[in-house]
Amino acid sequence: MSINFGPIHKDPKEWRNPDVFDPERFNPHSEMYLRPDGQPRNPFSFCPFLGGRRICIGKTFAEVLTSFTLPLAMYHFDFEFVDPAHKKVKPNFQLATPKTPVIPMHVRTLRKVKHI
């Protein structure tokens, strides 16, 4: 059994502008926090790690790993779009789509890593 989270996270009955990234959706004081009909959203309309008894066993590991890995990557590397037009209009990128777009980037090392 598998659950396809793409359609769950982009359900137009639950989300206003489902294809647009809008952090205001998670602010309880914002109008975007509610469904398009003004009612509260279903608590399972956004479930990256599920919940309850069947919560993902890697949830805590993923959160801790992300909090360490992302800052290290940003500290040691410089990321730059190959196409200068992407600096003005950010490319639409989603992980769970059938056709993942290729977004070419240059990666430049800023600092040398000291080996212990």
Secondary structure, DSSP 8 states (H G I E B T S, - for coil): ----HHHHHT-TTT-SSTTS--GGGG-TTSGGGB-TTSSB--TTSS-TT--GGG--TTHHHHHHHHHHHHHHHHHHEEEEESSTHHHHS-----TTSSS-----EEEEE-S-----
